[in-house]
Amino acid sequence: MTMPELAGALADATGVQAHPDAIGRFLRKLGFTYKKSRWSQPSGGAHG
């Protein structure tokens, strides 16, 4: 979910209008982060 989508869902659910940047700052302050994970090939030692 993107920040604009989250802002829209918040507005629909509660009627509270918040800018997506403000939501992002709030979530980062709470310790939530988003990092894109890179795909990596499984290691060779995990054969079953």
N, C-alpha and C positions, 0 to 999 in steps of 0.2 A: 504494500500500500504506500502510495506517495504522500508527502506532506499535504499537498492540495486536496487529495482524496480524504485524508484524515480530517482536515479542517472542514470539509463538506459534511462528513459523517457527524462531526461534533455539532455543527450547526443544525443538521437535520434532527439529531437526537435530543439536543438540549436547548437549541435556539441561541447558543453562544457563538458569536462571530469572533474568530481568532485568525490572525495572519499565519500562514504556514511557517514562516521564519520564527515566529514567536513560539509556536508549538515545538519546533525543532530545538530551540534554545532551552525550553522547559524540559524536554526529554533528556537532552545532554546533561543538564544540571542534575537530573535524577540518576544519571549514570548509564542511560541507554545510549548505545552507539550502533551504527550500521557500517559494516565493512563488507564490501563485495568479496566473496571468497573466490579464490582461483581454483580451477579444476586441476587436480594433480593425479597422475597415474598411480594406481595402488602399488605399494612396495612389493617386491618379489618374494618376500618372506612370509606372506599371508596365504600360501596355498594350503588347501584343506585336504 
